[in-house]
Amino acid sequence: MVKVVGVRFRTAGKIYFFAPGRLHIKKGDHVIVETARGIEYGTVVGEMREVEEDKVIQPLKPVLRIATQKDIEQEAANKGKEKEAFKICLEKIKKHNLEMKLIDAEYTFDNNKVLFYFTADGRIDFRELVKDLASVFKTRIELRQIGVRDETKVVGGIGICGRALCCHTYLSEFIPVSIKMAKEQNLSLNPTKISGVCGRLMCCLKNEEETYEDLNRRLPNVGDFVTTDDGYKGEVHSVNVLRQLVKVVIEKEDEKEIQEYKVSQLRFKRKHKHTKVEVNDEELKKLEKLEKQERKSKLDDN
């Protein structure tokens, strides 16, 4: 077992483990740590704990110190410099006529490097831009191309639910999502309703997937034939997944009527799950495009 502390470098960013050494570090403390790209300023997001050695990447980098007032002031100064660096980079991109969208600028804590994050449809030859920026900032320059999901995570925004985006507030890593999750939850397959601000499938489709899978396993499918506890046989007209209620078309005295039953009141042999999808050609093409983008995102992440 090895003692570690989790540190995050930006809001809802990935959590990295560091060795606390003999420091008494608490959740919420600001710390100075050594990373692969230099000295960085981060925030502790959990109490010190012990984990198995194979759960961390060795060698484990150390926490150099708990941030002092001077460190906090330097970090605030860096944030101010990042805004100016962003403006300068925008001007340089326009000067070089590059088809790229600048998303963010970031200084390392020790000012050893300036990182610029951007999006673009394809590969960009930014060698001349880097030379130009290096002559202005007199330090190492790094340009990183990111995806649309990462762009949304950095910029933030409001989702269709009316709340701040999950990826910008608490979701530290993106999780795989698919059209199947929307089908399982009986959501509209209109691409505009199941896509997020980034244009990809909404991350929150994953939130209730396991619950719906479990509840759906207990229910018959629409079209299945069931036997009720009062002796009637009928065809399933519709189901209420969350309430676990089933509406059944039954025959009474040569007349058909719809009655609602609890799933516990029915006997049935569940057929293979089949979901009827009714979408027009235009929406189908958009859905296929979304699925293709999701598959590409998974490959890029791997």
Helices and strands as residue ranges (DSSP letters): E 2-8, E 15-18, E 30-35, E 38-44, E 49-51, G 53-55, E 63-66, H 69-95, E 101-107, E 113-119, H 127-137, E 140-145, H 148-155, H 166-169, H 179-184, H 191-194, G 203-206, H 209-217, E 225-228, E 233-240, E 245-252, E 255-262, G 263-265, E 266-267, H 281-301
